[in-house]
């Protein structure tokens, strides 16, 4: 077994388990040498070997090692040779708060004069002063205060005068023989290390290395580099350097790229070797001596962004340094969030007022003028667009409702003062990939808001950022935004690899407009698992058509409105079928509570009447107001919504179904697209509802309920089709405990189940997702809940889901099941979904990458 390990470029490591004996620093040096990298030469001795080393044999045993360094560098301890300077550092087998180190060992009164004469006086005496001070404090028992006092006395003097004062007034017995210095230092480090008896059980070593320097004509360069950009992960060397004599002068520091190209090329090769070995970004401290680069030390980067981590691991996988499985398992799925959304350049907001806190409803960053109502925001947006000005706008309200969806769609983000993670504004924002913050400490006034004692007028610029790691932040003023590129940052590569391990489960998107569909497809979605048709009624003043349909008494007007609705819904669905060409699209028929579509005040009622002159001529304003009021409910979330609307007003579900069929046929015939439409019936409570809405019913003295099957028959007759041109699956959304408990009966009439876990949590736990924040902190603090049940599935909800799937598949073994609630992009929930045998996950477009990765990791873990 070796007693001395030499650090020499190209020297291979012959012994195993060395790091346990010589510590991390020593092992790092030997690894660099074994990688054939230009490491600064030296040697390593275990502290246990030094302790056993007889002092009379010290020079004889170490002389050969010193000569190896001298031969490699052309420097030595002898007079007449350029001075040999050494660095000594302790290398323990554990992480210490501070590691003993001694620089410039070997200098004495004679050699410092030679160094000053042949190189640089300030550098020489500064180095000597550093050696005297470090040596004396560690091994001669002189206190730091003594040197502090000496520095005060010598203030204004040059380094040479400092050294003379030290040697005459402070350290009169400083050893002049380099071997004596080395002996005292090595034994002293061992003695100091063993002062703590516990260290007897922790192996360590002493590392001795050459300190490179140049000559007066060819001075050495000292610098540090990282093997790539630590913020972006771009594979480009970053760093700086300066002449060794200018180490304390920041004005003399230069960018790394100003080095000779030959050296830069060598550093590129070094970087590639290090990253290939350590599979990570590295920092390298170096000296360039006489045109030759020497590595002084290298280490990992403690704090690096997920962007950097992704970029380097993606490059390593492409270069086959790591396997696809290792690449996939290198990230926690939620880490991807920071790679999918825009961020604020911190340099652009250094001097701006900011407010941290609140609830992050949807990740990302944006900037825009704030408006306190949907109407004002939309007017401002179009005015700016027409005038070719900045169109970025942010909706800021106490809370949002259905009529605000359009503002969130065209806006850059949304800020509310009420609600929680699963309230209206965050859900809409997440589906659109736009940032949302719930910040309670906002006071709304007439034309302005007050936040943190600051007044913000309507129309002022505000910036906002929500990340998965820090508190949300609202910034007053404009911020500079940085946008992700999934091709460049490695996300697309990761998703392509992860999709190979999907194991048959589909990852669908919750999407109901072209932008969401395109985003989902970009992220690798297998189709649309939830198209929420209520959002389609909130575009382009369509809400007024629905309002007229709900209260008109004129059958002819109703037919005209229904035909109008059918036309634009057909156009919407047609665009989705084209975008998702050949992929499955599941459309949920109208689900939202009717109150979300009704006027909320006098102004909205007047606005409605101005858009519906035929309705206004048919009924008085008072009659229309009473009609709307009759539709209002005390608890609308548990009232006239979902399939109950389809039963009480079957024409609404009929026209939606007809539009889906029209669009599918048009896409198939005009563009030769394979279409896979599925129709989902929401808020199903019993098999009777499911049967009626699927198969229809003949009613005496009333207009028949067609059901989905009846609409399909009418569609085929209208288009003179003998055979159904495409399969239409019909399923149920399971979001009530009653549905979960009667799943076996509902499955007789359903081909798929989609678990809407938002409402299933509300109805199972008796909670309101909009109001839970008032007591959630107390419940989590007292461990009643481990987490928010609207982000993590509660156990009672899991029991209902598992039982529903088990009982339903006894009746229909081929039943397809999936999840489409807000929980769907949670990796822990995804594991649960896989365990209970679900066939698909459907989540917001920006949740697709998280779901893909979570599924792959779960399957790889099996």
C-alpha positions in Angstrom: 0.0 0.0 0.0 1.4 3.4 -1.0 2.4 5.9 1.7 2.8 8.8 -0.8 0.4 9.4 -3.7 1.9 11.6 -6.5 -0.3 14.1 -8.4 1.0 14.0 -11.9 -0.8 14.3 -15.2 -1.6 10.9 -16.7 -0.9 9.1 -13.4 -3.5 6.3 -13.0 -5.2 5.4 -9.7 -4.2 1.9 -8.7 -5.8 1.6 -5.3 -9.5 1.3 -4.5 -11.5 3.1 -1.8 -8.9 5.9 -1.7 -11.4 8.7 -1.0 -12.1 7.1 2.4 -8.4 7.5 3.2 -7.3 10.7 1.6 -10.5 12.8 1.6 -12.3 14.7 -1.1 -9.7 17.3 -2.1 -7.0 14.7 -2.4 -9.2 12.4 -4.4 -10.2 15.3 -6.7 -6.5 15.9 -7.5 -5.8 12.3 -8.2 -8.9 12.0 -10.4 -7.8 15.1 -12.4 -4.4 13.5 -13.0 -6.0 10.2 -13.9 -8.1 12.0 -16.5 -4.9 13.2 -18.1 -5.7 16.8 -17.3 -3.0 19.4 -16.6 -3.3 19.4 -12.9 -0.7 21.2 -10.8 1.9 18.6 -9.7 2.3 17.6 -6.0 1.8 14.7 -3.6 -0.5 13.4 -0.9 0.1 11.8 2.4 -2.4 10.3 4.8 -2.3 12.0 8.3 -1.8 8.6 9.9 1.3 8.1 7.8 2.6 11.6 8.7 2.1 10.9 12.4 4.1 7.7 12.1 6.9 9.4 10.1 10.1 9.8 12.1 11.3 13.4 12.0 14.9 12.5 11.4 13.8 10.7 8.2 11.4 13.4 7.1 13.6 15.1 4.5 14.9 11.8 3.1 11.4 10.4 2.6 9.9 13.5 1.0 12.9 14.6 -1.0 12.0 12.3 -4.0 8.5 13.8 -4.1 9.9 17.4 -4.0 12.3 16.5 -6.8 9.4 15.2 -8.9 7.7 18.6 -8.6 11.0 20.4 -9.2 11.8 18.3 -12.4 8.2 19.0 -13.7 8.3 22.7 -13.1 12.0 23.7 -13.4 11.9 25.3 -10.0 13.4 24.3 -6.7 14.4 25.2 -3.1 18.1 25.4 -4.0 19.8 28.8 -4.6 20.2 29.7 -8.2 16.9 28.1 -9.2 13.6 30.0 -9.6 11.9 29.6 -6.2 9.6 26.6 -5.7 6.4 27.7 -3.9 3.9 25.1 -2.5 0.4 25.1 -1.3 -0.6 22.7 1.6 -4.2 21.9 2.3 -5.8 19.4 4.7 -8.1 17.0 2.9 -10.5 15.4 5.4 -13.0 12.6 4.7 -15.9 14.9 5.8 -17.0 18.4 5.1 -15.5 20.8 7.5 -16.7 24.4 8.1 -13.2 25.6 7.2 -10.2 23.7 5.9 -6.7 24.5 7.0 -4.6 25.8 4.1 -1.1 27.3 3.7 0.0 29.2 0.6 3.5 30.0 -0.7 5.5 27.6 1.4 9.1 27.6 0.4 9.7 31.3 0.4 12.4 32.8 2.7 14.4 35.9 3.0 16.7 34.9 0.1 14.1 33.4 -2.4 11.7 36.3 -1.9 14.5 38.6 -3.1 15.0 36.4 -6.2 11.3 36.3 -6.9 11.0 40.1 -6.6 14.0 40.6 -8.8 13.0 38.2 -11.6 9.2 38.5 -11.4 7.4 41.2 -9.5 8.2 42.8 -6.2 4.7 43.4 -5.0 3.6 39.9 -5.8 6.7 38.4 -4.2 6.4 40.2 -0.9 2.6 39.9 -0.8 3.0 36.2 -1.1 5.8 36.1 1.6 3.6 38.2 3.9 0.7 35.7 3.4 3.0 32.8 4.2 4.4 34.3 7.3 1.0 35.3 8.7 -0.7 31.9 7.8 2.3 29.8 9.1 2.6 31.8 12.4 -1.1 31.6 13.2 -1.4 27.9 12.5 1.8 26.6 13.9 3.6 29.2 16.0 0.7 30.2 18.2 0.5 33.9 17.3 -3.0 35.3 17.5 -4.8 37.1 14.7 -5.1 40.3 16.8 -1.3 40.6 16.7 -1.3 40.7 13.0 -4.3 43.0 12.9 -2.3 45.4 15.1 0.8 45.0 12.9 -1.2 45.8 9.8 -2.5 49.0 11.4 1.1 50.0 12.2 2.2 49.2 8.6 -0.8 50.9 7.0 0.4 52.7 3.9 3.7 50.8 3.7 4.5 48.5 0.8 4.4 44.6 1.2 8.2 44.5 1.6 8.0 46.8 4.6 5.2 44.6 6.0 7.4 41.5 5.8 10.3 43.3 7.4 8.2 44.4 10.3 6.6 40.9 10.7 10.1 39.3 10.8 11.7 41.8 13.2 8.8 42.7 15.5 6.2 39.8 15.4 7.7 36.5 14.2 11.4 36.5 15.1 11.8 32.7 14.7 10.2 32.2 11.3 12.0 29.1 9.7 14.1 30.0 6.7 14.7 26.4 5.5 11.9 25.3 3.1 12.1 21.7 4.3 11.8 22.9 7.9 8.7 24.9 6.9 7.3 21.8 5.2 8.1 19.6 8.2 6.5 22.0 10.7 3.5 22.6 8.5 2.7 18.9 7.8 3.2 17.8 11.4 1.4 20.8 12.6 -1.7 20.2 10.4 -1.8 16.6 11.7 -1.5 17.8 15.3 -4.2 20.4 14.9 -6.5 17.9 13.2 -6.2 15.4 16.0 -6.9 18.1 18.7 -10.4 16.9 18.3 -10.4 13.2 19.5 -13.4 12.5 17.2 -11.2 13.1 14.2 -9.2 10.0 15.1 -12.1 8.1 13.5 -12.2 10.3 10.3 -9.3 9.7 7.9 -7.7 12.7 6.2 -4.6 13.5 4.2 -2.3 16.5 3.6 -2.2 17.6 0.0 1.0 19.4 -1.2 0.9 21.1 -4.6 3.1 23.4 -6.7 1.9 27.1 -7.1 2.6 28.1 -10.7 3.9 31.6 -11.6 5.7 32.9 -14.6 8.5 35.3 -15.1 8.9 39.0 -15.6 8.8 38.6 -19.4 6.0 36.1 -19.3 3.8 36.6 -16.2 1.4 34.0 -15.1 -2.3 34.4 -15.4 -4.7 33.4 -12.6 -8.4 32.7 -13.2 -11.5 30.8 -12.6 -14.0 29.4 -15.1 -17.2 27.4 -15.1 -17.7 24.7 -17.8 -20.9 26.4 -18.9 -23.2 29.3 -18.1 -24.5 28.7 -14.6 -27.8 30.5 -15.1 -28.8 29.3 -18.6 -26.9 26.1 -18.9 -25.5 27.2 -22.3 -22.4 25.1 -23.1 -20.1 28.1 -23.3 -17.2 28.7 -21.0 -17.7 31.5 -18.5 -15.1 33.1 -16.3 -12.3 35.6 -15.9 -8.6 36.0 -15.3 -5.9 38.5 -14.4 -2.1 38.6 -13.9 -1.1 37.0 -10.7 0.3 40.2 -9.4 -3.1 42.0 -9.9 -5.2 39.6 -7.8 -6.4 42.3 -5.5 -7.2 44.8 -8.3 -10.7 44.3 -9.7 -9.9 46.8 -12.5 -7.3 44.4 -13.9 -9.7 41.4 -14.2 -10.5 40.4 -17.8 -13.1 38.2 -19.4 -12.1 34.6 -20.1 -12.7 34.9 -23.9 -9.8 37.4 -24.2 -7.4 34.5 -23.6 -5.4 33.1 -26.5 -7.6 30.8 -28.6 -5.2 27.9 -28.1 -5.8 28.1 -24.4 -9.5 28.5 -24.8 -9.6 25.4 -27.0 -7.7 23.5 -24.3 -10.2 24.7 -21.7 -13.1 23.5 -23.9 -11.5 20.0 -24.0 -11.0 20.1 -20.2 -14.6 21.2 -19.7 -15.9 18.3 -21.9 -13.8 15.8 -20.0 -14.9 17.1 -16.6 -18.6 17.1 -17.4 -18.4 13.7 -19.0 -16.7 12.4 -15.8 -18.7 14.2 -13.1 -22.0 14.5 -15.1 -22.4 18.0 -13.9 -21.2 21.6 -14.4 -17.8 22.3 -12.8 -15.8 25.2 -11.6 -12.1 25.2 -12.4 -9.4 27.4 -10.8 -6.4 27.7 -13.0 -3.0 29.3 -13.6 -1.5 29.8 -17.0 2.3 29.7 -16.7 4.5 30.2 -19.7 1.6 29.4 -22.0 0.8 26.2 -20.1 -2.5 25.8 -18.3 -2.5 24.1 -14.9 -5.6 23.2 -12.9 -5.2 24.4 -9.2 -8.6 22.9 -8.1 -12.0 22.0 -9.4 -15.3 21.6 -7.7 -19.0 21.4 -8.3 -21.4 24.3 -8.3 -23.5 24.4 -5.2 -26.4 26.5 -6.4 -27.5 26.1 -10.1 -30.8 26.7 -11.7 -33.0 23.9 -13.0 -32.5 25.4 -16.4 -28.7 24.7 -16.1 -29.3 21.2 -14.7 -31.7 20.4 -17.6 -29.4 21.7 -20.3 -26.3 19.9 -19.1 -28.1 16.6 -18.5 -29.8 16.8 -21.9 -26.4 17.4 -23.5 -24.9 14.5 -21.5 -27.7 12.2 -22.6 -27.3 13.2 -26.2 -23.6 12.4 -26.0 -24.4 9.1 -24.3 -22.6 9.9 -21.1 -25.9 8.9 -19.3 -28.7 6.6 -20.2 -32.2 7.7 -21.1 -33.4 6.1 -17.8 -30.8 8.1 -15.8 -31.8 11.3 -17.7 -35.5 10.7 -16.9 -34.9 10.0 -13.3 -32.7 13.1 -12.7 -35.6 15.5 -12.2 -38.5 15.8 -9.8 -41.4 16.4 -12.1 -42.3 19.7 -10.6 -38.8 21.0 -11.3 -40.0 21.3 -14.9 -42.3 24.2 -14.0 -39.4 26.6 -14.0 -38.5 25.5 -17.5 -41.9 26.0 -19.1 -42.8 29.5 -18.0 -41.4 33.0 -18.5 -39.3 34.5 -15.8 -38.2 38.0 -14.8 -34.6 39.1 -15.4 -33.5 40.0 -11.9 -31.3 42.8 -13.1 -34.3 44.6 -14.6 -36.1 45.0 -11.2 -33.2 45.7 -8.8 -34.4 49.2 -7.9 -38.2 48.6 -8.1 -40.6 48.3 -5.3 -41.9 44.8 -4.8 -44.3 42.9 -2.6 -43.8 39.2 -1.8 -46.4 36.8 -0.5 -49.8 35.6 -1.2 -50.7 32.4 -3.0 -49.2 31.5 -6.4 -52.2 30.4 -8.4 -50.5 29.8 -11.7 -46.7 29.9 -12.5 -44.9 32.3 -14.8 -44.0 35.9 -15.1 -45.5 38.8 -16.9 -45.8 42.6 -17.1 -48.7 44.8 -18.1 -51.0 47.7 -17.3 -53.5 46.8 -14.6 -57.3 47.2 -15.0 -60.0 46.5 -12.5 -62.8 45.3 -14.7 -63.0 43.0 -17.8 -64.7 45.8 -19.9 -61.9 48.3 -19.2 -59.2 45.8 -19.8 -60.7 44.7 -23.1 -61.2 48.3 -24.2 -57.7 49.2 -23.3 -56.3 46.2 -25.1 -58.0 46.9 -28.4 -57.2 50.6 -28.2 -53.5 49.8 -27.7 -53.7 47.3 -30.5 -55.2 49.7 -32.9 -52.7 52.4 -32.0 -49.8 49.9 -32.3 -48.8 50.3 -28.6 -47.9 47.8 -25.9 -51.0 45.6 -25.5 -50.0 43.8 -22.3 -52.7 44.1 -19.7 -53.3 42.4 -16.4 -56.7 41.9 -14.8 -56.8 42.8 -11.1 -60.1 42.1 -9.2 -61.3 40.9 -5.8 -62.3 37.7 -7.5 -63.2 36.6 -11.1 -66.3 35.0 -12.6 -67.3 33.5 -15.9 -67.7 36.8 -17.6 -64.0 37.6 -16.8 -62.6 34.6 -18.7 -62.2 36.7 -21.9 -60.1 39.2 -20.0 -57.8 36.5 -18.7 -57.6 35.1 -22.2 -56.4 38.3 -23.9 -54.6 39.6 -20.8 -51.1 38.7 -19.6 -52.0 37.6 -16.1 -54.5 38.0 -13.3 -54.3 39.2 -9.7 -57.1 38.7 -7.2 -57.4 39.5 -3.5 -59.8 36.6 -2.7 -59.8 32.9 -3.4 -57.3 30.1 -3.3 -55.3 27.8 -5.5 -58.4 26.2 -7.0 -60.6 29.3 -7.2 -61.8 30.6 -10.6 -59.0 32.9 -11.6 -56.1 30.4 -11.0 -57.9 27.6 -12.7 -58.5 29.7 -15.8 -55.0 31.1 -15.7 -53.4 27.6 -15.4 -55.4 26.3 -18.4 -54.1 29.2 -20.4 -50.5 29.1 -19.1 -50.8 32.6 -17.7 -49.5 33.7 -14.2 -52.0 34.3 -11.4 -51.5 35.5 -7.8 -54.0 35.7 -5.0 -52.7 38.6 -2.8 -55.1 39.3 0.1 -53.5 42.6 1.1 -55.0 44.7 -1.7 -57.6 47.4 -1.1 -59.7 48.3 -4.0 -60.7 52.0 -4.4 -62.4 54.0 -7.1 -59.9 54.0 -10.0 -56.9 52.8 -7.9 -55.8 50.1 -5.5 -53.6 50.3 -2.4 -51.0 47.6 -1.9 -48.4 47.9 0.9 -49.4 51.6 1.5 -48.6 52.2 -2.2 -51.3 53.6 -4.5 -51.5 52.0 -8.0 -53.7 53.7 -10.5 -55.7 51.9 -13.1 -53.6 51.7 -16.3 -50.2 51.7 -14.5 -47.6 49.0 -15.3 -47.2 46.2 -12.8 -45.0 43.0 -13.1 -45.5 39.7 -11.4 -43.7 36.4 -11.0 -44.7 33.1 -9.5 -42.2 30.2 -9.3 -42.4 26.8 -7.7 -39.6 27.6 -5.2 -40.1 31.2 -4.0 -43.0 33.3 -2.7 -45.0 35.1 -5.4 -43.9 38.7 -6.1 -45.7 41.7 -7.4 -43.4 44.5 -8.7 -44.4 48.1 -9.4 -43.3 49.0 -12.9 -42.0 47.2 -16.0 -39.8 44.2 -15.8 -37.8 42.5 -18.5 -39.0 39.0 -19.2 -37.1 35.9 -20.4 -39.0 33.3 -22.3 -38.2 29.5 -22.4 -37.3 27.6 -25.5 -38.0 23.9 -24.9 -35.9 22.9 -27.9 -32.9 24.7 -26.5 -33.3 24.1 -22.8 -33.6 20.3 -23.1 -37.2 19.9 -22.1 -38.4 18.5 -25.5 -35.6 16.0 -25.4 -36.6 14.9 -21.9 -40.3 14.6 -22.9 -39.5 12.6 -26.0 -37.5 10.1 -24.0 -40.1 10.0 -21.2 -42.9 9.2 -23.6 -41.2 6.0 -24.5 -41.9 4.8 -20.9 -45.5 5.8 -20.8 -46.5 2.2 -20.5 -49.8 2.6 -22.5 -51.3 5.4 -20.4 -52.4 8.4 -22.3 -51.6 12.0 -21.3 -54.4 14.3 -22.4 -54.9 18.0 -22.1 -57.6 20.1 -20.6 -58.0 22.5 -23.6 -60.9 24.4 -25.2 -59.3 26.9 -27.5 -56.7 26.8 -30.3 -53.9 28.3 -28.2 -54.3 25.7 -25.4 -54.5 22.9 -28.0 -51.3 24.0 -29.8 -49.5 24.4 -26.5 -50.6 20.9 -25.4 -49.5 19.4 -28.7 -46.1 21.1 -28.4 -45.6 19.5 -25.0 -46.5 16.0 -26.3 -50.2 15.6 -25.4 -51.9 12.5 -26.8 -55.2 14.4 -27.3 -57.7 16.5 -25.4 -59.3 14.8 -22.4 -61.4 17.7 -21.3 -62.8 20.4 -23.6 -64.9 22.7 -21.4 -67.6 24.0 -23.6 -68.8 26.7 -21.1 -65.6 28.6 -21.9 -66.7 28.7 -25.6 -69.7 30.7 -24.6 -67.5 33.4 -23.0 -65.9 34.5 -26.2 -66.9 37.3 -28.6 -70.1 38.3 -26.9 -71.5 34.8 -27.2 -72.7 35.0 -23.6 -75.6 37.1 -24.7 -76.8 34.3 -27.0 -76.8 31.9 -24.1 -78.7 34.4 -21.9 -81.3 34.9 -24.6 -81.6 31.1 -25.0 -82.3 30.7 -21.3 -85.1 33.2 -21.0 -86.7 33.9 -24.4 -90.3 32.9 -24.7 -90.3 33.1 -28.5 -89.9 29.6 -30.1 -88.7 31.1 -33.4 -86.1 33.2 -31.6 -84.9 30.1 -29.8 -84.4 28.3 -33.1 -82.5 31.2 -34.6 -80.2 31.4 -31.5 -79.7 27.7 -31.4 -78.6 27.7 -35.1 -76.3 30.6 -34.4 -74.7 28.7 -31.5 -74.4 25.6 -33.6 -72.6 27.5 -36.3 -69.8 29.0 -34.1 -69.4 25.9 -31.9 -69.0 23.9 -35.1 -66.2 26.3 -36.1 -64.6 26.0 -32.7 -64.6 22.2 -32.7 -63.5 22.0 -36.3 -60.4 24.0 -35.4 -59.6 21.7 -32.5 -60.0 18.6 -34.7 -57.6 20.1 -37.2 -55.0 21.1 -34.6 -55.2 17.7 -32.8 -55.3 15.8 -36.2 -55.8 12.1 -35.6 -56.0 12.5 -31.8 -58.9 11.9 -29.4 -60.9 14.9 -28.3 -63.3 14.6 -25.3 -65.9 17.3 -25.1 -67.7 18.0 -21.9 -71.2 19.4 -22.5 -72.1 22.5 -20.5 -71.2 22.0 -16.9 -70.8 25.5 -15.2 -73.6 26.7 -12.9 -76.0 28.9 -14.8 -75.3 31.8 -12.4 -72.0 32.2 -14.1 -73.7 33.3 -17.3 -76.2 35.7 -15.7 -75.9 39.5 -15.3 -74.5 40.3 -11.9 -75.7 43.9 -11.7 -77.7 46.7 -13.3 -74.9 47.7 -15.7 -74.5 44.1 -17.0 -78.3 43.9 -17.4 -78.3 47.1 -19.5 -75.4 45.8 -21.5 -77.3 42.6 -22.2 -80.4 44.5 -23.4 -78.2 46.6 -25.7 -76.9 43.4 -27.3 -80.3 41.7 -27.5 -82.8 44.1 -29.1 -85.2 41.3 -30.1 -85.4 40.1 -26.5 -85.9 43.7 -25.3 -88.8 44.2 -27.7 -90.3 40.9 -26.6 -90.2 41.5 -22.8 -89.9 44.5 -20.6 -86.7 45.2 -18.6 -88.4 44.3 -15.4 -89.7 41.0 -16.9 -86.2 40.1 -18.2 -84.7 41.0 -14.8 -87.2 38.7 -13.1 -86.4 35.9 -15.5 -82.8 36.1 -14.7 -83.4 36.3 -11.0 -85.5 33.1 -11.2 -82.4 31.3 -12.4 -80.2 32.6 -9.5 -79.6 30.2 -6.7 -78.4 30.3 -3.1 -75.8 27.5 -3.6 -75.3 27.3 -7.4 -72.4 24.9 -7.2 -74.9 22.3 -6.0 -77.8 23.5 -8.0 -78.9 24.0 -11.6 -75.7 22.9 -13.4 -74.1 20.1 -15.3 -76.4 17.4 -16.7 -79.3 19.0 -14.8 -79.2 21.8 -17.4 -79.2 19.1 -20.1 -82.3 17.6 -18.7 -84.2 20.9 -18.0 -83.1 22.5 -21.3 -82.2 19.5 -23.6 -81.8 21.8 -26.6 -78.5 23.1 -25.1 -77.0 19.7 -25.1 -78.5 18.8 -28.4 -77.0 21.8 -30.2 -73.5 21.2 -28.6 -73.7 17.5 -29.7 -74.7 18.5 -33.2 -71.9 21.0 -33.4 -69.3 18.3 -32.4 -70.7 15.9 -35.1 -70.7 18.6 -37.7 -67.1 19.6 -37.0 -65.9 16.0 -36.9 -67.5 15.2 -40.3 -66.2 18.4 -41.8 -62.6 17.7 -40.6 -62.8 14.1 -41.9 -64.2 14.9 -45.3 -62.5 18.2 -46.1 -59.1 17.5 -44.6 -59.0 13.7 -44.5 -58.4 13.8 -40.8 -59.1 10.8 -38.6 -61.4 12.0 -35.8 -62.1 10.4 -32.4 -64.8 12.5 -30.7 -66.0 11.6 -27.2 -68.9 13.3 -25.5 -68.8 13.6 -21.7 -71.9 14.2 -19.6 -71.1 16.2 -16.5 -72.3 16.0 -12.9 -74.0 12.6 -13.4 -75.6 11.4 -10.2 -77.5 8.3 -11.2 -77.9 5.8 -14.0 -81.3 7.3 -14.8 -79.7 10.6 -15.7 -77.0 8.8 -17.8 -79.5 6.7 -19.6 -81.8 9.6 -20.4 -79.1 11.9 -21.7 -77.5 9.2 -23.7 -80.6 7.5 -25.2 -83.3 10.2 -25.0 -86.9 9.8 -24.0 -90.3 10.2 -25.6 -92.5 12.5 -23.6 -96.3 12.7 -24.1 -97.5 16.2 -24.8 -93.9 17.6 -24.8 -91.0 17.8 -27.1 -89.0 14.6 -26.9 -85.6 14.5 -25.3 -83.2 13.4 -28.1 -80.2 12.4 -26.0 -76.8 12.0 -27.7 -77.9 8.9 -29.6 -81.0 10.8 -31.0 -78.8 13.7 -32.1 -76.5 11.2 -33.9 -79.5 9.8 -35.7 -80.7 13.2 -36.8 -77.2 14.1 -37.9 -76.9 11.0 -40.1 -80.3 11.8 -41.6 -79.4 15.4 -42.3 -76.2 14.3 -44.0 -77.8 11.3 -45.8 -75.4 8.9 -44.2 -76.1 5.2 -44.2 -73.3 4.4 -41.8 -71.9 6.4 -38.9 -68.7 7.9 -40.3 -66.8 7.8 -37.1 -67.1 6.3 -33.6 -68.5 8.5 -30.9 -67.8 7.5 -27.4 -70.2 8.6 -24.6 -69.1 8.8 -21.0 -69.7 10.3 -17.7 -67.9 12.7 -15.5 -67.7 11.3 -12.0 -67.7 14.3 -9.6 -70.3 13.3 -7.0 -70.1 10.7 -4.2 -73.4 9.4 -5.4 -72.0 8.7 -8.9 -68.9 7.0 -7.4 -71.1 4.8 -5.2 -73.4 3.9 -8.1 -70.6 3.6 -10.7 -71.6 0.0 -11.6 -75.0 1.1 -12.7 -73.8 4.2 -14.5 -71.1 2.0 -16.3 -73.9 0.1 -18.0 -74.5 3.2 -20.2 -71.1 4.8 -20.2 -68.0 3.8 -22.2 -65.6 5.9 -20.1 -65.4 7.7 -16.8 -63.5 10.9 -16.2 -63.0 11.7 -12.5 -63.5 15.5 -11.9 -61.6 15.6 -8.6 -62.2 19.3 -8.0 -65.9 18.9 -7.4 -65.5 15.3 -6.1 -63.3 16.8 -3.4 -65.8 19.6 -2.7 -68.8 17.2 -2.5 -67.0 14.5 -0.6 -65.2 16.7 2.0 -67.9 19.3 2.2 -65.5 22.0 1.2 -65.6 25.1 -1.0 -62.4 25.5 -3.0 -62.9 29.2 -3.1 -63.2 29.6 0.6 -60.9 27.0 2.1 -58.0 29.5 2.7 -59.8 31.0 5.7 -59.1 27.9 7.8 -56.6 25.8 5.8 -53.6 27.2 7.7 -55.0 26.1 11.0 -55.8 22.6 9.6 -52.3 22.1 8.3 -50.6 23.6 11.3 -52.5 21.3 13.6 -51.9 18.3 11.3 -55.6 17.7 10.7 -54.5 17.8 7.0 -51.0 17.3 5.7 -51.7 19.5 2.7 -54.4 21.3 0.7 -57.0 18.7 -0.4 -57.4 20.6 -3.6 -53.8 19.9 -4.5 -53.3 16.4 -2.9 -56.2 13.9 -3.1 -57.8 13.3 0.3 -58.0 9.7 1.4 -61.9 9.6 1.3 -61.8 10.8 -2.3 -59.2 8.1 -3.2 -61.5 5.5 -1.6 -64.4 6.6 -3.7 -62.4 6.7 -7.0 -60.9 3.2 -6.4 -64.3 1.8 -5.5 -65.9 3.4 -8.5 -63.3 1.9 -10.9 -63.5 -1.6 -9.2 -67.3 -1.9 -9.3 -67.7 -0.3 -12.7 -65.2 -2.7 -14.4 -67.1 -5.7 -13.0 -70.0 -4.6 -15.2 -67.9 -3.2 -18.1 -64.3 -4.6 -18.1 -63.3 -2.4 -21.0 -64.4 0.8 -19.3 -61.8 3.6 -19.9 -61.1 5.7 -16.9 -59.1 8.8 -16.3 -58.7 12.0 -14.2 -59.3 15.5 -15.4 -59.3 17.6 -12.2 -56.7 20.1 -11.0 -55.0 17.2 -9.1 -54.1 15.5 -12.4 -50.6 17.1 -12.8 -49.6 16.2 -9.2 -46.9 13.4 -9.4 -48.2 11.7 -6.2 -51.7 11.7 -7.6 -50.5 10.3 -10.9 -48.9 7.4 -9.0 -52.2 6.8 -7.3 -54.0 6.9 -10.7 -51.6 4.3 -12.1 -52.0 2.1 -9.1 -55.8 2.0 -9.4 -55.6 1.2 -13.1 -56.6 4.5 -14.9 -56.1 4.7 -18.6 -55.4 8.4 -19.0 -54.4 11.6 -17.2 -55.9 14.9 -18.4 -54.4 18.2 -17.1 -53.8 21.8 -18.2 -51.4 22.2 -21.1 -48.6 23.3 -18.8 -49.1 20.3 -16.6 -48.5 17.9 -19.6 -44.7 17.8 -19.2 -45.0 17.1 -15.4 -47.5 14.3 -16.1 -45.4 12.8 -18.8 -42.3 12.7 -16.6 -44.2 11.5 -13.5 -45.8 8.6 -15.5 -42.4 7.6 -16.9 -40.7 7.7 -13.5 -43.5 5.6 -11.9 -43.2 3.0 -14.7 -39.4 2.9 -14.4 -39.7 2.4 -10.7 -41.8 -0.8 -11.1 
